[in-house]
Amino acid sequence: MKLHDERRDYERAQLRRAVLQDDPFAQFADWFGAAKESGLLPDPTAFTLATVSREGQPHQRIVLLKDFDHHGFVFYTNYASQKGQDIEANTRVSMHFAWLPLEQQIRIEGRIEKVATADSEAYFHSRPRASQLGALASAQSSPIASRDELEARYHELTQRYEGETVPMPETWGGYRIEPQLFEFWQGGKYRLHDRFVYRKSTASAWLIERLQP
């Protein structure tokens, strides 16, 4: 399979310092809002989360953003999963949004911590009941013999908690990524892409630099 000629031009937009927000969270909110309104992305909340294991092996997977503010970016998962084990060993992570129909990418790097248990409980019980039962049924990232075994566990839990509140698994909850760096990337003509990085310089200030493509 030859991929040499698999390419396209990026001519949708340009990114200039004059239009950037001084606050990267505000810039993210602008782009995120536009991405949602564009109708071109099936799930703008999806991002790649990169973690590194205790042995130094990088891992990546897609997770869904569930909240963000000036304190950071929140998603929920099983703490006993591969990502949870990696985070236990190394709290430095990165996240990446690839909004390719808009010719945009956002890269965020920072440290991660668990959210308060009360926040995890509130979100867990706001989910559809089937999703709650699915989280309880799955020991995420652990081996299992078959799909049938997993579904049998799900149906057993469905019957056990019929008419009752589904308990949040002890190993399930949220994480918050506190950014130290943002990069906003806009595809450019002639492959001269526009890239701007925000680096945290003080508790409340960010240094903004243009990077070469």
N, C-alpha and C positions, 0 to 999 in steps of 0.2 A: 504494500500500500504506500503510494507516494503522497506525501503531505506538503511538498515544497510549495505548491501553488494554492494551498488553502489559506486564503487571506482576504481581508476586506479593508476598505478605507474607513477611517474614523473622521467624520466631518460634521457630526451632529451639533457640536457646541465647542466653545472655548472657555477656559477658566482663567480669570485674571485676579490679581491680588486686590484690585479695587472693589470687586464684588464679594470678596470673602468676608465672613463675619470674623471679628476678633476673637470670639469665643467658639472653640471647636464644637462644643455641644450644640450651640445655636446653628452652626453650619451643618452639623449632622441632621438636626431637626428639619432644616430647610430641604436638604436633599432627600431625606426620608419621606417627608410629606409629599414632595414632588413625585417620588418613586411610587408611592401608594396611589396618587391621583392619575398617574400616567396610563394605567390600565395595561401596561406592557409586561408587567411582572406578575407571575402567578402567586408568588409569596415573597414580598419584599422584606419580611421579617427573618428570612432564612440567612444564616451566615455560617461560614466555616470557622470552627473553633480549633485552634492548634494548641496542643499540650505536649510536654516532654516527660517521659517516664523517669523513674529513679536511675535506670541504666543509660539514660541519654537518648532513648529512641523517640523521635517525634511521632505524634499521632494526630490525625485530623478527622473531623466528622462535621456534618451539618446539624446545627441546633437552631431553635427558634427564639428570637428576641421577644421577651414578654413585658419588659418595662425599661425605661431609661430616663435619667434626669442627671443633674450635675454631680450626683454621687456615683454614677456609673451605669452599667448595662447589665440587665438581669435575665437569666434563663433558669430553667428548672430541669432536674435530671435525677438519676439514682446515684447517690454518693459512693456506692460500692462498685459502680461501673468502671470501665477502663479509664475514662476521663477523670472520674473521682479519685482513682488511685494515683493517676499522674499528678493531679492537683495537690494531693496530700504530700507528694514528694517535692513538688516544685510549683510555687504559686505564681510564677511568671507565665503568662499566656498571651496569645494573640487572637484576634478575630478579624474576619475578612468578609465584606459584602461585595459580591460580584453582580452588578446590575448591568449586564452586558447589552441588553437592548437600548439602554440609555448611554452606553459607552462610558460607564462610570464604575469606579471601584473605591471602596473605603477600607483602609487598614487601620486597626487599632491595637496597640500593645499596652499591657499594664499588668497589675497584680490582681489576684482574685481571692475572694473570701465568701464564706457562706452567709446567706441572709438570715435574719432572725427566724426562729422556728414558727413564731406566730404568723409571719408573712408567708411562709411556706404552707402552713395549714390553711390560711385564707385562700391562697391561690389554688391549692389542691382541691378544696371543696367547691371552688367555682368552676372546675372543669366538668365536662360531660361525664355522667356516671360511668359510661363504658370506658372512658380514659382513666378514671380512678381505678376501676377494677383491673384494667390492663397493667397499670403501674404496680398494683399489688401482686398480680400474677407473675410478673417477670422479674427474675433476678438478673438484671441487665448485665450483659457481657459474659455471663457464665454459660458454659456449654449445656446443651440439652439434647436428648436423643432424637426428638422428632417434633414436628409442628403439632401433631396430634396430642402429645403430652402437654404442650403449652396451652392448647385450646381446652383440654380437659381441666386443667388447673383453673383457667378463666371461668369456665362454666360452673365448676364446683364453688368458686368464690361468689359467683353471681347468685347461686342458690343460698349459700350460707348467709349472705348479707341482704337477702331480699327484704325490703321494707325497713332496713336499718341503714345507718350512716356507714359509709365505707371508711375504714380507718386509713390514715396516711401511713405508708410504710416508714419504719424507723430510719431507713437508709435513703429516704427520698427528700428532696428539698431544693432550694434555690441557691444560686451563686450570683455574686455581683462582681463585675470586672471594673476596677478603678483605673481609668486610662492614664498613661504617662506620655503617650504619643498617638497622634492621628495622622494619617495620610489620605488626602483627597486626590483622586486621579481622574482626569477627564481625557478620553481618547482624542488625539490630535492628528491633523493632516500631515502627511509625509512621515508618520510615526513620531512626530514631535509632540508627544503627549504633554499635557499640563499636569504637573505634580506639585502639591503644596503639603508640607509637613508642619504640624504644630507640635512643639516639644515643650513640656512643662518646665518653666524656669523658676517659678516660685509657687507658693501655695495657691495664688490667684491669678498668675500671669502665664501667658504662653508665648513662646518665640515662634514666629512663622517664617518659613524659608521655602523658596521655590527650588525644586530639584530638577536636574536635567533628566530627560526621559531615558 
